[in-house]
Amino acid sequence: MPIVTVALGERAYSIHIGRGLLSDPASLPARLSGQNVAVVSNETVAPLYLQTVRASLRAVGAKPFEIVLPDGEAYKDWQTLNRIFDALLEHHCERGDTLIALGGGVIGDMGGFAAACYQRGMDFIQMPTTLLAQVDSSVGGKTAINHPLGKNMIGAFHQPSRVVIDIDTLSTLPRRELSAGMAEVVKYGLMRDADFLCWLEDHMPELMARDATSLIEAIGRACRHKAEIVAEDEREQGARALLNLGHTFGHAIETGMGYGVWLHGEAVAAGTLMAARLSMRMGWLSTADVARIERLFAAAALPVRAPDLGTERYLELMRHDKKVRRGRLRLVLLKTLGEAVVSEAASEAEIMEAIRDARGKAD
């Protein structure tokens, strides 16, 4: 079983990756004995895995109870978050108790944010059940809810005490969500590991067929990259910003289309191609490089054209991005395949042209 460490001194934690981990009490910390443990999940995931996790918790002496929320990005808001706080209070949870986030990125973000806020901070464990959450949102301590004006605008940095990645959960994942997760896997190859990018090109058919060996390899490599970056720059003051490749454009798509219409990974794929086309306009990538990225996303059944929000609408939404500094967009772009940079060099005219290119039409 691969174990990846996120080296954050006293707050270091491990990422366990393998098969059958949800049913294995050994994947849980022994200190849970005697604790109230709130398992936060949603109406889709809970019927599949909640009973298994509950049995594992009882085997280590914990006292689990469940908080089952509605499923979907549209529920990543204050109202739904308050349901978690209500249940924690009703069960008399203390700061020394633990919250487990069992689900995809929405559950991980909301569960982590609730843990960050409740009594000013309680432990939580990530049990991500989607590929996207396994390789991205479950690692690194970013927690948040959405606001009507912007995605993930209200949140906190709060690291988990452990991440348990059971790849068997991917067997029940809809194919569209598997594809969405691949966008974040490809991101690591594009931004810092050209060899991994080549590996993904060679192994995408096996990954999309859910071959266990290939999935463990891809998830392990992605998590090692994320762990290294988080250890270097926990609060996104430098290198961690590179993880947002495609996200400024992608968040505009998610917000502009309405949360949940496009999956996060779908929006990131289209946004990454926008960033790639802008990088090409700046003389950093070739047309062959952009075509290569497009082929890889297409092989993962991801969109290669952005929705038609209108160029001005894209710019309006992008100006709400957390990376805006003094009113100027800071975008993650590609100097070459395998090397990303944060840049303010692109003019508004160049950004507008890249948006038009990615939509495949003029305004």
VENNOR-V398080 format. One line per field, one symbol per residue. ss: DSSP state (@ for helix, = for strand, . for the rest). psi: psi as a letter, one per 40 degrees, with the letter a starting at -180 (. if undefined). burial: + if it has 9 or more other ideal C-beta (glycine too) atoms within 8 Angstrom, else -. A space follows every 50 residues. Layout:
ss = ???
psi = ???
burial = ???
This chain:
ss = .=====..@@@.======......@@@..@@@...=======...@@@@@ @@@@@@@@@...=======...@@@..@@@@@@@@@@@@@.......=== ===.@@@@@@@@@@@@@@@@..======..@@@@@@@....======..= =======....=====@@@@@@..@@@@@@@@@@@@@@@@@@.@@@@@@@ @@@@@@@@...@@@@@@@@@@@@@@@@@@@@@......@@@@@@..@@@@ @@@@@@@.=..=.@@@@@@@@@@@@@@@@@@.....@@@@@@@@@@@@@. ..........@@@@@@@@......=..=..======..=====....@@@ @@@@@@@@@....
psi = hhhhhhgfbdeiiihhhaieddehdeeihdeeheihhhhhaieddddded dddddddddeeigiiihhiihideegidddddddddddddefiideaihh hgaadddddddddddddhffhiiihhgheiddddecdeheehiiiiidei hfehaihhiieihhhheddedehidddddddddddddddddegddddddd ddedddddefhdddddddddddddddddddddgdffebddddeehedddd ddddddehhedhiddddddddddddddddddeediiddddddddddddde fiieiiigehddddddddeeieehhfehhhihihdihehiihiedhiddd ddddddddeeii.
burial = ---+++-+---+++++++--++----++---+--+++++++++-++-+++ -+++++++-+-+-++++-+-+-+-+++--++-+++-++--+-+---++++ ++++++++++++++++++--++++++++++++++++++++++++++---+ +++-+-+++++++++++-++--+--++++++++++++++++-++-+++++ +-++--++-+---++++++++++++++-+++-++-----+++++++++++ +++++++-+--+++++++++++++++++++++-++---++-+++-+++++ -+++-++-+-+-+++-+++++-++----++++++--++++++++-+---+ +++++++++----
